[in-house]
Amino acid sequence: MESSRIVPVIVVAALSLVSCGGARQTASISYYDLGDFSSSSAATSRIALSGVEVDAPSWLDSPAMQYRLAYADRLRRYSYVESRWVAAPGELLELSLRRTLGSSETAIVTPGCTLRLQLDEFVQQFESPSTSYGVVEVRVALLGPRSDTLVSGKRLSARVAAPTADAKGAVAALGAAVTELTISLSAWLSALERDGAPALDIARTCRGQ
């Protein structure tokens, strides 16, 4: 696992390198995305969507690939030194949801409801030095057409074991967690359509009827 330790800088040595015109060497950084997504395993729904939006807190608003050593200190977050996401997690999640929902019967149309997610967690969590999980947690709000009126909301989460205790394991586990979350989200939309209260036909509401 890549170290997140802060390495002290020896000022004298650094100045010597600069004065000698020595080239500054930096570690090679690997960039990852969440892979190619398919909607084949997602439940279908007739609820019309005009868009999908994902908001994230400031500490998740960067490409840093974060992990937590829960067995040592649950309040501390670390970042891999030589591995990054190609974009902030919220942007990656939004893209994957747009691809998945946009290619199914819930194709993004206008008018329609807006699916807004608040990303609360996106991290590799170590329960021991050799055991870790990809954890994704969101709060979902289905908003009415041309308004911010809440039609329905739900908390969803996914937790998937990482195959290895390193950055590549984080990529695999978090990618699988996003897939699992997408399936749960699609199933929730289908349940809303099926089980909506008699006074509120959600499918009709999202079509602006």
Helices and strands as residue ranges (DSSP letters): H 11-19, E 30-32, E 49-55, G 58-60, E 64-69, E 78-85, H 89-102, E 113-128, E 131-143, E 150-161, H 167-195, H 202-206
